[in-house]
Amino acid sequence: MRNFSSLVLHCCGWLLAGSLAWTQGGASPAPLILVGGTVVDVTAWGKSAHDLRNAAVVIHEGRIIEVAPLSTVNIPKGARVVDCSGKFLIPGLVDGYTGMSSQGQASAILAMGITTVVARNDRAHGRVDLAAHPSPHLYLIDSVGVTDDWSLLAAHNGQWAERLRAAGRQTELPPQETARQITDINRMGTRALFLGPHLTAANSQAIISRAHQLGMVTYGEFVATPYQVGIEAGVDALPQMGHYELGAIPKELQRPLVEDPEGAPATTAFDYAGRVPPIDVHLRNYAHFLATHHAALMPTFSTRYVNLPDHRNLWKEPAAALLNPAQLFDPSNPTTGEMDYTIPSWAQHLPASGQRWIEENLRHKADQHAWRLWRINGTIFAAFPHYLAASGAPLHGSMPGISLHTELELLVRLGLSPREALAAATNNYALEFGWNELGLITPGRRADILVVDADPTANIWNARRIHLLLIDGNFIDREALLHSHR
């Protein structure tokens, strides 16, 4: 993050040119030219398909300076030329909502071709490892408008440390104090603001407006604020299937949430939202509302992956060897790949067969809930909102790095084309957030590039078949990453 304060820059160790990654041959002033491959088009939300075959991609000092047919490019003497014939070039992937609390997680993320992450610091995602090296580009998101024991601002600004202490329960800050908080968060170089359940409508509206004035993006995970209000105010992203469906609840269920966004009214509202029939007229109207406004959906389907049909054991992925189960929030069983469900204390005295029955019943209920949410999201998808890919890892069986690829698979299963899913993990972030340094293989963008062995627009699985990985124009030795210590 080029505009971090000197303190955070020192902690991140993030400047990658020549120092982030293991490179082939070290730094060189000569340009690097990738020749002969097909540059995949991910513009127009993945609806354009003007791939450039037999291309030359010229890279200098970490930036892409030219992309053109190979036949039209003059290759200067001394240039480093890499033959990519038969390969496909896609931008480095973006995970727009994840944890990265250890070097092992940072390495797993990089090894899976993810070159930029929006990292959350909270109880579930852990504390962001700002000193990880090597690391993807690290964009931070911080909570705003409420007390929060995990606030990044409080961790780096002693004046806020005591004020933001939640003491077990978040409370909303006064508007003037929230405005000062946004200013100080922005000075840290933080890219995004998280608007959580306790924010009421007026504060949410003011935060979104001020954030946009400062060039920051906003994530809304609303409860006290009605989703329609946050969306009309211009919130940029709505994370988490199982949460943004609250926008379909009736007004009589929304009103009590202003006073009690965590108690019984919230339980009732979430239960209703998770059981809305896919053909419900209110859900269809809400889906249309989403599709006609700015907000993009960030479903983090991966946090339900183990409860959806046809899932596999993610611990068998090579990158999983870099991950410590103790650092994951509610991980799946490394042997089975399934979730283990804790039975009630009263049932622990039952025979083993009875305990297994109760555990299977809990698993069945979780699977049913995930399937209901999936069908609801099918109705939302039919209205054609915009999507951003994010894993939500490491929650509920999801894993840093690995789960962004399950997210892409699930987006395709939902109905996006493989190209649209790729766009959701690349250039959609430039279109939705204005992050024009990433997301495309085009002049002026960062040279974060994946060279893959097969066409990812034909099968999204091919995005995993990484032949070469560049970040800031430097080659990353993926094999060394996969064999590093967690």
N, C-alpha and C positions, 0 to 999 in steps of 0.2 A: 504494500500500500504506500504509494509514493508520497502521500501527504501526511503520514504519521508524524507525531511529535518526536523529538529526538529521544525521549525516554522510551517510547513504545518501539521506535526503530531499533534501539539498543536491545530491547528484550526480544524482539521478533527475530533478529538476525535474518531478515527476510529478503534482503537485496540479493537477487539470485545470480546476477551476471558474473560468472566466473567463480562464485563462491557457494551458491546454493547446492549445486549438484555435482556429481562426479561426471566430468566431461571427457570427451574423446579428444585427447591431444591438447587440452587447455585452451585458454582464450587466444583469439587471433583477430587482428584488425581486418583481415580479408573477409569479404562477404561469404556467406554460406548459401548455396543454391541447391534446392531440392528439385530434381529434374525427372520428367517422364511419368509422374503420377497423375491421378485424377483428383482435382480439387472439388470437394463436394459442396454444393450450394445449400446453405441453410438460411437464406434470407426469406423475407415475407412470411414469418412464422412457420417456415418449412413448407410453404406452398409453391415456392419456385423450384425449378429443377434444371437450372442452367449450369450443369457441372462442366468444368473445364478439363478436358482430357489432354494428355501429353503436355502438362503444364511445367512451367518453371516458377518456383517461388524463391525470391531473392530476399535474404535476411541479413541485416547489418545492425550491430550493436543492440541486439535484442528485439528489434522491430522488423516487421515485414515492410520492404520498400518497393517491391514489384511482384505482381502476379500476372503472368501472360503466357500465351502459347510458347512452347520451347523454341519453335522455329523463328520467333521474333525477338528473342533475347540474346544480346551479346554477352557472352560469359567472359568476364575480365580475367586476365592472366593472374594466377595466384589464388583464384577463388577456390574455396572448398566445395566440391561438387559431390552430391550424394545421389546415386541412381535409385529412383523410386518407381521404376517401370513396373506396371502391373499392380501397383499399390494404390491406396486411396488415402487422401489427406483430409482430415477433419480438424476443426479447432479443438484445443484443449477443453475438456469438459468442466462444467461448473456445477458444484453441489451447493445449492442456495440456502441450505438449512441443515447444519450438522454440528456434531461435537468433534473436537480434535484435542484430546486431553493428554496425549503422550506421543513420544517419538514413534512408537509402533503404529499408532493410528495415522500419523502424518505420512509415514512410509507406505502404509497400505493404501492411503488415498492417492498418493502419487503413482504407485505401482499400477493402479487401476485407471490411469490416464486422466485423473482429475487434477487440473492445474490451478483451479481457483475454488476456494470454499468461503461461504458465509458462516462463520463459526459462532455458536451460541455458548454462553457461559451461564450454566444454571445447575441445579441439583441433578437433573436427569442427564444432561450432556457433559457434565464435569467442568473443570476449569480449563480454559483454553491454554494449551502449551505454546506460549508466545516465543519460547526459545528453541522450538523444534528445528532441526537442521540436518538434512534437507526438509523442505516444507513446500506445500503449494502456496500460491499467493493467498494471503490471509486477509479477508475482509471481516471486520467485527460487527456484531449486532448487539445492542444493549437495550435493556428495558428502560422505560421512560414514564414519568408521571406517577410513579408509585415507589414506596419503600421496597427495597430488595437486597437481601443479604448477599446476593451473587452479582451485584452491579459492578461492571468493569470500571465505571466512573469512580465509585467509592474505593475500589482497590488502588486506583492511581491518583486520587485526589483526596488528600486528608481532610479537606474542608467538607467533603460530602460523606465521609465514612460514617460518622455518627448519625447524620440526618437520614441516611438511607437504610439504616438498620431496621429490619422488618420485625424483629422480636416475635417471630413465629407467625405473624399474619400481616399480609400486605395491606397498606392503606394508601389512598389517593393523596397526592400532593396538591397544594393550592396552585391555581393557574400561574401566578407570577413566579412561584418557585419552580414550576415545571418549565417555564420559559428559560430561566437561568440554567436549569439542568440541561436542556437541549443545546444551549450555547456552549456549555463546557464539554458535553459529549462530542459536539462537532469539532471543537478545538483539539480533541484527542486524535482526530482523524477517523473516528468510527463512521462506517458507511451507512448503517441501517439502524432504525429504531423499532423496538418491539412494543406494540400496544397490546397489553394483556387484559385479562378478564375484569379487573377492578376499575378500569377507566370508564367514566361516565361520558355521555355523548358530547357535551360541550368541550370537555378536555380533549377527547379524541379528535374532534374537529380542529381545535386550535393546534394540536401537535402536528397533525398532517399538514396543515397550512404552513406552519413555521418550518417543518422539515423540508418541504419542497422549496421554500425560499432559500434554504441553505444548501440545496443540492443533495439532501439525504433522502433515502427511501424508507418506506414504512411497511411493516408487517403487522397485520391486524388479526389477533386471535381474541375476538370480542366475546363478552358475555353481557356485562352491564350496558355497553353500547350496542344498540341494535345494528345488525350487520348492514341493513339498508342505509343507515346513517353513515357508517364508516365508509361504505362503498361510494355513496354520493359525495362524501368529502374528498374522495380521491385516493384512498389507501391503495398502495401499490401491489401488495401480495397478501393472499389469504392462505396461510399454512394449515395443514392437517385435516385430511378426511376424518370425519367424526367430530369436527368442530364447526367448520363453516356451514354445515347443514342447519345450524341454529337459525340461519336466515329464513328458513321455511316454517318456523313455528308461528302460531297465531299470536296476536298482540296480547291476549290475556295471559299467555305464558311468559312473554317478554317483560311485562311491567314489573313483576316482583324481582327480576334479576338486578334491577338498579340498586336495590337495598341489600340484596343477598346474592352475590354472584357465585357463591361457593356452596351454599347449604341446600336445603330440600327443594327450593324452587329451581335451582340449577339441575339437580338430579332429575326432576320431572321434565324440564325442558330438553335435556340431552336424551332422555329416554324417548320422548316424543319424536325428536329429530331423527333418532336412529331407527324409528319404526314407520316413518312416513311411507305410504305406498308409492312406488315409482310412478304411478299414473295420477297421483294427487295433483289437483289443479294448482294448489298453492306452491307445490314444489316446481311445477312447470313454469309458473309465473316468476318464481325466484330464479330459476335457471336462465330464463330470458333476460331478467334484470341483470344478472351477472354478465351475460354475453354482450350487453349493450353499454357496459361501463368499463372504466379503465382497469379495475383490479384484475390481476391474474391469479389463477388457482395454483396452489403449490400443495398437491394432495398428500405427499409423503406416504404413498401407498405402501412403501416398504416396511413401515412400522406395523402393517397388518399382513405382510407377506406370508408369514408362517401359518396364518389362519385362513388363507385363501387356497383354493384347490391347486394342485399341480406344483406345489413348492418343493424345493430340494433342500438338502442339508448344506447351508452356506459355510459350515465349518470345514467342508472339503475343498473349498477354494484355496489356491496357493497363498493368497494374501492373508487368509485367516490365521496363518501361522504367526503373523506379526501382531495379532491382537490378544490381549489378556482378558479373559472372561470377567475377571474381577473389576475391570475398568468399564464394563458395559452395563447399562441399566436394564435389568430384567432380560438377560441373554437367553437364547435358546440353549438346549442341552447339546454340548459338543459331540456327543456320541450319536444321538438320534436326529438332531436338527429340529426337534419339536420343542414347544414351550412346556416347562414343568409348572404345574399348578399346585399351589399350596392348599392343602385341605384344611378345613376348620379344626380347631383344637379338639372339639368334642369327638371328631371322627377318627382321631389318631389312635383310639383304643379299639377300633373295629378290626376284624380280621383283614389280612392283606387284600383279599378279594373285594371286600367292601370299600377299602380305601381306593383301590384301583377304579372301582365303579364311580366313586365320587369324583376322582380326578378326571376320568373320561367325560363325565357329565359337565364338569367345568370347561373342559376343552371344547366340547360340542357347543356349549352356549357361546364361547368366544368365537368359534368358527361361524356360528349362525349370525352373530352380531356383525362380524366383518363382511359376510356375504350380503346382509341387508344394506350396509353402507355402500358396498360395491354397486349394488343394483340402483341405489339412489344416485350414485355418481354417474351411472349410465344415462339417467334422465338428464342430469346436468350437462354431461358431455354433448348430448344431442342438440343442445342450444348453441354450441360452438363458442364457449369462452376460450380465453387464452390460458396456456399452461406454462409453468416453470418447473423444471425437474429439481427435486431435492429429496434426500434420503431420510431426513429426520433422525439419522443414527446418532447414538447407539441405543435407541429405545426399543423395547419389546421385540427382541430378536434381530433387529437391524444392525448392520455392521458398517463402520466407516470404510469408505471406498467401495467395497463390494456392493452395498445396497443401492448405490446410485444406478448401477447396472440393472438390478432387479426393478428399480423405479422405471427405467426406460422400457424394460420388458412389459411391465404392468400398464404403462401408458399406451403401448402398442396393443396390448390385450383389451384395453378400454375402447380403442377405436382409432387412435392416432396412427398415421402412417409412420414407418421407421424414420423417414426424413423429418416429419413433424416432431417426433420424439427427440431426435438429435437436436433440432432447433430449440426445443425446450430446455436442453442442457447446454446451449451455446448462445446463439445470437439473440434469442428471446430476452436474455438479460440486458443486452444492449438496447433493444427496442422498448422494453418495459421500464428499465431503471436508468437508461442513459449511460450505461457503463460501456462507452464506445472504445475502450482500450482492449476489449476482449470479444470473443464470440464469433469472429470471422477470420478467414484467411484472405486478407485484403490489405493493401498498403495502409500504413499508419497504425495497424493493430499490433499488439504484443505477439511475439513469435512463440506462442504456445500452441503446439501442433502435435497431433497424433497421426502417424503413418500406419495404416492398418492393412492387413493382408487381403481382405475381401470387402466387397461393397456393403457398407452398413445401411444403405437405403434399400437394399434388397432383403436384408435380415438384420435386425437390430443387434443380434448376438455378435455380428462381425465387428461391432465397436469395441469388443473385448479382445480382438485378435491383433494386439498392438505389436507392430514390428519395430517402430522407433517412436520415442517420446522426446519432445523438445519443450523446454520451458525457458522463456526469455532467450530463445535461440540457442540454448545449451542442451546437449544431449544428456538424458538421464539414463543411467545404467539400471534398467528394471531388474535384471537378474541379481545385481548386487543389493538392490532394495529388498527383493523377496527373500534374500538370504541374510539380511541384517537382523540384529537382535530387536526384540520387541521391547 
